[in-house]
Amino acid sequence: MRRRWSMPYGYKLILPYVVCLLLAVGTVGLFAYSHSVNSLKQKTRENIQGTLQQMRDNITYRTDNIERISSTLYYNFNLQSALRRYEQGWYSYETMTKTLMPTLENLLNYTASNVGLSLYLENDSIPELYYSEIGPNPLLSTKRYEIFHLQRIRGEDWYHDLVAPEAKTGAGQWRQILRDEENGNISLIQRMDDIQKQRSIGLIRVTVQMRDLLDSVDYRKIGEYATLMVTDGSGRVVLESSPEGAEAASLQSAGNLLQLSEPLEGIGWVLQAYIPNSQFDESANEVRRMTLLVCLASALVLACLGIGVSSYFSRRIQKIVGSLNAFHDGDFHKRIKYKGNDELAQIAVAFNRMGSNIEELIHKNYVANLQKKEAELESLQAQINPHFLYNTLSSINRLAQFGDIQKLHTLVQELAKFYRLSLNRGGIITTVGNEIEHAKAYIAIQGIKYGERMSVYYDIDPGVLEYATVKLILQPMIENVLEHAWFGSTIGIRLVAEKREDSIIFKIIDNGVGMNADTIRQILAPEGTRIGYGIRNVDSRIKLHGGSEYGVLIASRSGIGTCVQISIPCRL
């Protein structure tokens, strides 16, 4: 007979070691590489994010400065008082020269930037003062203020948005209106209200050049390959700062980018930065080369060491491994014959003694414990309250005396179903579907007794019906509700069955009298008082069958109701 070639045991011993070694070294190397690259990216991300925050703070400082101009004008009570007077002649001249014009000039001196300050007034007795709009952007060379009558802008959509009833009083809006977009400007517009009389007296507009507001947005502060963009609320690019030849549209669609953003809260815009990951490639390649070199050297040294150790020990432990495999296959008669008195010989002696002890323990303990467990299950199950049959037979007798054949027929049919499912051919285990049918049969029997005083609702997940369960776990809970939970003349019960991860959950919920926390503790106490015997019986049978993590939980509030939750393992 031709002998089949077999790999020497020493090689078999070293191969898993080598595989584990490669996996361990590879995992450590991959982790070190990933950690290094991620640290590099994280550090860069933090630096860039910090630069973006500085840009954001700079822009916020400038917008706050503009908003302070508008707020100062808005809360100028002397100006509001002057604008209430509609007299022509001397009064309007005095208002113009002694109040309005000095106030606007002082506000323009408040900021170093070239800004335009415009007032649109309800008071048409005050003459208009404005410049011609023909020519380039006037803010390129000077500051200025203008005064208009509000009638000029009543038809503008942005004006209607500002004075709409839902618009917040005293709140400004940053928008590009009139010729702002053409001139590269943006305006802060704010309704001007008479705070004393609670009515509008005009509109404030502070205009600033976009480049003055966003001059801190410079891609060179991030890097020579970076691109910075400022977008408005609709995603439109308001400003772009990028190297020559870079296109914003292609950057936004590219996937190999580090993208960071900072919201510009006051304006409602977003500052975005796009940095190509290629900037990190050179450093990442250097980290990759060093990691690979260290991993290969470590793997080679450890592999040589493992081969030597395996070759030395494998010959002597082959017998032990062979006997262990025999034990794994169920052959507990296998014994090791070893010469010598070293540690391996002592292991062999201990192994032979262990084999003898295991054979004896299997017979004395394992089989005996299984029999004891089955006996306990049968004993606990036999303790289910037997007086239900007597009560039902009494009900049958009364229905027969009254001649109510239909109810009598239903009661006998449901009773037959109830005991057929209870007996379960002598088995302890049934299906969830049969257990629910058993509970429904009990409810149908009790329904004849209580009639419309009892309402039962079912919320059953069809996916749980085929799973196995200890029988007679739902009926005792429903019986307990009907015996102890009445709160008035009616009772409502809801039966829920659902699958939750590796468990099946039953809930019996009633709207009855409820229980306090002390009563619940007495019911669930293993050596508790005589109350709650049926609930403890169900809990004990479930734990004996499925384990201590399953069983019965109770939540209740006096005068509101009770929820009894039963959990069992998912087993088919």
Secondary structure, 3 states (H helix, E strand, C coil): CCCCCCCCHHHHHHHHHHHHHHHHHHHHHHHHHHHHHHHHHHHHHHHHHHHHHHHHHHHHHHHHHHHHHHHHHHCCHHHHHHHCCCCCCHHHHHHHHHHHHHHHHHHHCCCCCCEEEEEEECCCCCCCECCCCCCCCHHHCCCEEEEEEHHHHCCCHHHHHHHCCCCCCCCEEEECCCCHHHHCEEEEEEEEEECCCCEEEEEEEEEEEHHHHCCCCCHHHCCCCCEEEEECCCCCEEEEECCCCCCHHHHHHCCCEEEEEEEECCCCEEEEEEEECHHHHHHHHHHHHHHHHHHHHHHHHHHHHHHHHHHHHHHHHHHHHHHHHHHHCCCCCCCCCCCCCCHHHHHHHHHHHHHHHHHHHHHHHHHHHHHHHHHHHHHHHCCCCCHHHHHHHHHHHHHHHHCCHHHHHHHHHHHHHHHHHHHHHHCCEEEHHHHHHHHHHHHHHHHHHHHHHEEEEEEECHHHCCCEEECCCCHHHHHHHHHHCCCCCCEEEEEEEEEECCEEEEEEEECCCCCCHHHHHHHHCCCCCCCCHHHHHHHHHHHHHHCCCCEEEEEEECCCEEEEEEEEECCC
